[in-house]
Structures are given as structure tokens and as C-alpha cells.
Amino acid sequence: MIAFKVRDMFSSRSAGTIVKSLKALDGGAQVRVNMETYSVEIEPSWARPDAFREAISKAGFTAVAVPPKLSFACEIDVPLPFE
């Protein structure tokens, strides 16, 4: 997933313009917009993150990349000293 903050996305019309631009770039991409957090999340089918950022910029908006969320899940078997 690719995520951007688009702080100058103030209305549903702005969001629609951004979605239209992203879909024109990658028709198979899944695009989610959250107006409350000014975020755009994209599941691309082929395009690279920099191409999406450029498409948002060409539509007249400023996109700032959001780093991916990392999750760490593992089990470690550590013997205790008193065993």
C-alpha cells in the first residue's frame, strides 16, 4: 500500500479530482480517500509511488508520502536463568 497526506484536499470535489487522476494513471489501482485525515491510500496494480505523487501534483495538490506501518510479531524462546 502507498499512502499520502494531501493537506490541500479540502472538499469531496478535490478528492474526486485526485481519485480521477490516480485512476487515469493506474486503472486497476484501489484508491481510498479519508477526508478527516487528509489521506489517500492506494493499492497499485502496476505504477510506482513516485508516479502517484506526480499524478497528484499534476492535479494541483501537494502529496507528502506517509511511511508504511511496520508491525513486528515474533516469538522468542529465551531460557530463564533459574530453570
ZIZI-V562049 format. One record per residue. N is the residue number from 1. PSI is psi in whole degrees, -180 to 180 (NA if undefined). BURIAL is 1 if it has 16 or more other C-alpha atoms within 10 Angstrom, else 0. D_FIRST is the distance of its C-alpha to the first C-alpha in Angstrom with 1 decimal. Layout:
N|PSI|BURIAL|D_FIRST + N|PSI|BURIAL|D_FIRST
This chain:
1|143|0|0.0 + 2|134|1|3.8 + 3|142|1|6.5 + 4|148|1|10.2 + 5|131|1|13.5 + 6|86|1|16.0 + 7|-22|0|19.3 + 8|23|0|21.4 + 9|92|1|19.9 + 10|-14|0|23.0 + 11|169|0|23.4 + 12|-27|0|22.1 + 13|-43|0|23.5 + 14|-46|1|21.4 + 15|-42|1|18.2 + 16|-40|0|19.6 + 17|-42|1|20.2 + 18|-47|1|16.7 + 19|-44|1|15.3 + 20|-43|1|18.1 + 21|-42|1|17.4 + 22|-40|1|13.8 + 23|-30|1|15.1 + 24|-34|0|18.0 + 25|-48|1|15.9 + 26|93|1|13.7 + 27|-24|0|15.6 + 28|0|0|13.5 + 29|145|1|10.2 + 30|124|0|9.5 + 31|130|1|9.9 + 32|134|0|10.6 + 33|134|1|13.1 + 34|107|0|14.8 + 35|-28|1|18.1 + 36|-35|0|19.3 + 37|3|0|16.7 + 38|39|1|16.3 + 39|150|1|12.5 + 40|124|1|10.3 + 41|136|1|6.7 + 42|131|1|5.7 + 43|98|0|4.9 + 44|156|1|7.2 + 45|-25|0|10.4 + 46|-29|0|11.7 + 47|154|0|11.5 + 48|158|0|10.7 + 49|-41|1|9.3 + 50|-30|0|13.0 + 51|-38|0|13.9 + 52|-41|1|11.8 + 53|-41|1|13.4 + 54|-39|1|16.7 + 55|-41|1|16.4 + 56|-41|1|16.1 + 57|-44|0|19.0 + 58|-25|0|21.1 + 59|-6|1|20.8 + 60|18|0|22.5 + 61|163|1|20.0 + 62|117|1|18.8 + 63|131|1|15.1 + 64|124|0|14.5 + 65|139|1|11.3 + 66|126|0|10.3 + 67|147|0|10.1 + 68|149|0|7.7 + 69|129|0|9.8 + 70|139|0|11.9 + 71|137|0|14.0 + 72|119|0|17.3 + 73|119|0|19.3 + 74|161|0|22.4 + 75|135|0|26.1 + 76|126|0|28.8 + 77|102|0|32.4 + 78|120|0|34.6 + 79|137|0|38.3 + 80|149|0|40.0 + 81|-21|0|43.2 + 82|9|0|45.5 + 83|NA|0|44.8
